[in-house]
Amino acid sequence: MVTAASEPSIFKPREPSQQREGRARAGISVIPVVVLALVVAAGLALLGEVVSLAAAGVLAVLALGACAGFVVIQPNESVVLILFGRYAGTVLRDGWFWVNPFTAPWRQPISLRVRNFQSERAKVNDASGSPIEIAGVVVWRIADTAKAVFDVENFEQYVTVQSESALRHLATQYPYDDFEEGTVSLRGGATEVSSALHQELQERLGAAGIEVLEARITHLAYAPEIAEAMLRRQQASAIVAARRTIVAGAVGLVDMALREIGEQGIVDLDEERKAAMVSNLMVVLAGDRAPTPVINAGTLYT
């Protein structure tokens, strides 16, 4: 039984394809052969005999057919060769080459350049159930042309669907904010979250021969219906954290003041007056507004 908390299933082809180098010769080395065949065909045609004309026709057809084997490959490009329904290899080098001319109808040029995918903003619930908006960017390139062509229907659409799916799944694994100490959140744990997203995307897109170079979140916000309430919660959390720091510092200062007064013998205070002094110092140090001083013209006990 599949539950919402279970790991997403990763596509696995029945027989994964494996990229291999296709046979290709330098185009310049085949040109003399083609030219020689055409010259011989022209010479035979000039003889005018039936046999010579037939041989000339065959040579001309072979020479012209061989021209279908010429292919030009740009830098960071490749050509997948398919011969009568069977994978014949991939030419990964750039330049002018001659390959099997019978692969001409089924050749597929594949770009090896780095590409970007920017997802749309998706609305999803985070680990705590709060609705959030999230979007991300994926930097990828094709590492195995055979898998990209034969193991998925459309590798670009596959990247789009799987990236959005992985981003939604990631959002359900972490809370938006780290309200609990020690938890990794989408907003606070950018490094951990990006690493988790990169790992999941690589597992998903590896079936299509795609290498994920970078994956990160580009947009993260609460959904509009709860944004104001969550903003107040963040403000309250920030105020509590600030007060905790202020109180801890004030306690340290009060303790230091009492010890210094006692060690230097400035004044001898009983427990009641120490309590009053602590109260006054805490008001001064931990108050959220400036205190109003009151001058005592009498003694400590009046």
C-alpha positions in Angstrom: 0.0 0.0 0.0 1.4 3.4 -1.0 1.0 6.2 1.5 1.6 9.9 1.3 4.7 9.6 3.4 6.3 6.9 1.3 9.3 7.6 -0.9 8.4 8.6 -4.5 8.8 5.8 -7.1 11.7 6.4 -9.5 11.2 5.4 -13.1 13.3 2.4 -14.1 13.3 1.2 -17.7 13.1 -2.5 -18.3 16.4 -2.5 -20.2 18.4 0.7 -19.6 20.2 1.9 -22.6 23.9 2.6 -22.5 25.7 5.2 -24.5 28.6 4.1 -26.7 30.8 5.8 -29.3 29.5 5.6 -32.8 31.8 4.8 -35.8 32.7 8.0 -37.7 35.5 8.9 -40.1 36.8 12.3 -40.9 34.8 13.7 -43.8 37.8 15.0 -45.6 39.1 11.4 -46.0 36.0 10.2 -47.8 35.8 13.0 -50.3 38.5 11.6 -52.6 36.7 8.3 -52.7 33.4 9.9 -53.7 35.1 12.1 -56.3 36.9 9.1 -57.8 33.7 7.1 -58.0 32.0 10.0 -59.9 35.0 10.4 -62.3 35.0 6.7 -63.1 31.2 6.7 -63.6 31.6 9.6 -66.0 34.3 7.8 -67.9 32.2 4.6 -68.2 29.2 6.7 -69.4 31.4 8.2 -72.2 32.0 4.7 -73.6 28.4 4.4 -74.5 28.1 0.6 -74.1 25.2 -0.9 -72.2 27.4 -2.6 -69.6 29.4 0.6 -69.2 26.3 2.7 -68.8 24.9 0.3 -66.2 28.2 0.3 -64.2 28.3 4.1 -64.5 24.8 4.3 -63.1 25.6 2.0 -60.2 28.8 4.0 -59.3 27.0 7.3 -59.5 24.2 6.1 -57.2 26.7 4.7 -54.7 28.7 8.0 -54.8 25.6 10.1 -54.3 24.3 7.8 -51.6 27.6 8.0 -49.8 27.1 11.8 -49.6 24.2 11.2 -47.2 26.8 10.0 -44.7 28.4 13.4 -44.2 27.4 15.2 -41.0 28.6 18.3 -39.3 28.6 18.4 -35.5 28.9 21.7 -33.6 30.8 22.1 -30.3 28.8 20.6 -27.4 26.5 18.8 -29.8 26.2 15.1 -30.6 24.4 12.9 -33.1 22.6 9.6 -32.1 22.9 7.0 -34.9 20.1 4.6 -35.5 20.4 1.8 -38.1 17.2 0.1 -39.1 15.8 0.4 -35.6 18.9 -0.5 -33.7 21.2 1.9 -31.8 24.5 2.3 -33.6 26.3 4.7 -31.2 26.7 8.4 -30.7 29.2 10.7 -32.3 30.3 13.1 -29.5 33.2 14.8 -31.2 32.7 18.1 -33.0 33.7 18.5 -36.6 32.9 17.2 -40.1 32.5 13.4 -40.2 31.2 10.6 -42.4 29.0 7.9 -40.9 27.0 5.1 -42.2 24.7 6.7 -44.8 21.8 4.3 -44.0 21.4 6.0 -40.6 20.4 9.3 -42.3 16.6 8.9 -41.9 16.8 8.2 -38.2 19.7 10.4 -37.0 18.9 12.5 -33.9 21.0 15.6 -33.0 21.2 16.0 -29.3 22.6 19.2 -27.6 25.0 18.6 -24.7 24.9 22.2 -23.6 24.0 23.2 -20.1 20.3 24.1 -19.7 18.1 25.8 -17.1 14.6 25.0 -16.0 12.6 27.5 -14.0 9.5 26.0 -12.4 6.3 27.8 -11.9 5.2 28.9 -8.4 3.5 25.9 -6.8 1.1 26.0 -3.8 1.7 23.1 -1.4 1.6 22.3 2.3 4.8 22.1 4.2 5.7 19.6 6.8 3.6 21.4 9.5 0.6 21.6 7.2 0.9 25.3 6.4 0.2 26.3 2.8 3.2 27.9 1.1 4.3 29.0 -2.4 7.5 27.5 -3.7 9.5 27.6 -7.0 12.9 26.5 -8.0 15.5 26.4 -10.8 17.3 23.3 -12.1 20.6 23.5 -14.0 21.1 20.3 -16.1 22.6 18.7 -19.1 22.5 15.4 -20.9 25.2 13.0 -19.8 23.9 9.8 -21.6 22.4 10.4 -25.0 21.2 6.8 -25.4 19.0 7.0 -22.2 17.7 10.4 -23.2 16.5 9.2 -26.6 15.4 5.6 -25.9 14.4 5.4 -22.2 12.0 8.3 -22.0 9.5 9.7 -24.5 10.5 13.3 -24.3 13.5 14.1 -22.1 12.7 17.9 -21.9 9.1 17.2 -20.8 10.5 14.6 -18.4 12.7 17.2 -16.8 9.8 19.6 -16.4 7.4 17.1 -14.8 10.0 15.4 -12.5 11.5 18.7 -11.4 8.1 20.1 -10.3 7.2 16.8 -8.7 10.5 16.7 -6.7 10.0 20.3 -5.6 6.5 19.6 -4.3 7.8 16.5 -2.5 10.6 18.5 -0.9 8.3 21.1 0.4 6.3 18.4 2.3 9.5 17.2 4.1 10.5 20.4 5.8 8.6 23.1 7.7 8.7 26.6 6.3 10.4 28.1 9.4 12.4 26.7 12.2 10.0 27.5 15.1 11.4 24.4 16.9 15.1 24.6 17.8 17.3 22.1 16.0 15.0 21.5 13.0 15.9 22.1 9.4 13.5 24.5 7.7 13.0 25.6 4.1 13.8 29.2 5.0 16.7 28.6 7.4 18.4 25.5 6.0 19.1 26.6 2.5 22.2 24.4 2.1 20.6 21.2 3.4 17.4 21.8 1.5 19.3 22.5 -1.8 21.4 19.3 -1.3 18.3 17.2 -0.7 16.6 18.7 -3.8 19.7 18.0 -5.9 20.0 14.4 -4.7 16.3 13.6 -5.3 16.4 15.2 -8.8 19.5 13.3 -9.7 17.7 10.0 -8.7 14.7 10.9 -10.7 16.4 12.3 -13.9 19.2 9.8 -13.9 16.9 7.4 -15.7 16.8 9.8 -18.6 20.6 10.1 -18.7 20.5 13.6 -17.3 23.1 15.1 -14.9 21.8 17.7 -12.5 24.5 20.4 -12.0 22.6 22.6 -9.5 19.1 22.8 -7.9 17.9 25.5 -5.6 14.8 27.3 -4.4 14.2 30.7 -6.1 10.8 31.6 -4.5 9.5 30.8 -1.0 6.6 32.4 0.8 3.5 31.7 2.8 0.3 31.5 0.8 -1.6 34.8 0.8 -4.4 33.5 3.1 -2.1 32.9 6.0 0.8 35.3 5.2 -0.4 38.0 7.7 -0.9 35.6 10.5 2.4 33.9 10.0 4.1 37.3 9.9 2.7 38.1 13.3 4.0 34.7 14.5 7.5 35.4 13.2 7.4 38.9 14.9 6.3 37.3 18.2 9.0 34.7 18.0 11.6 37.4 17.3 10.4 39.5 20.2 10.6 36.5 22.6 14.1 35.6 21.4 15.3 39.1 21.9 13.7 39.4 25.3 15.4 36.1 26.3 18.8 37.5 25.4 18.1 40.8 27.2 17.0 39.1 30.4 20.0 36.8 30.3 22.3 39.8 30.0 20.5 41.7 32.7 20.8 38.9 35.2 24.5 38.7 34.5 24.9 42.4 35.0 22.9 42.4 38.3 25.0 39.5 39.6 28.2 41.3 38.7 27.0 44.5 40.4 26.1 42.8 43.6 29.4 40.9 43.8 31.4 44.1 43.1 29.5 46.1 45.8 30.0 43.3 48.3 33.7 42.7 47.5 34.6 46.4 47.6 32.5 47.1 50.7 30.8 50.1 49.1 27.6 49.6 51.1 26.3 46.9 53.4 22.9 45.7 52.1 20.5 43.3 53.8 18.5 40.8 51.8 15.5 43.0 51.5 17.5 45.9 50.1 19.4 43.5 47.8 16.0 42.3 46.5 14.9 45.9 45.9 18.2 46.7 44.1 17.8 43.6 41.9 14.2 44.7 41.1 15.3 48.2 40.2 18.2 47.0 38.0 16.1 44.5 36.2 13.5 47.2 35.4 16.3 49.4 34.1 18.2 46.8 32.1 15.3 44.6 30.8 12.6 47.2 30.3 11.3 48.0 26.8 11.4 51.8 27.4 13.6 54.2 29.3 12.9 54.3 33.1 12.0 57.5 35.0 14.5 58.1 37.7 13.3 58.9 41.2 15.7 60.7 43.6 15.6 59.4 47.2 16.5 62.3 49.5 16.3 60.2 52.7 18.1 57.0 53.7 17.9 53.6 52.2 15.2 52.7 54.7 12.9 55.6 54.2 
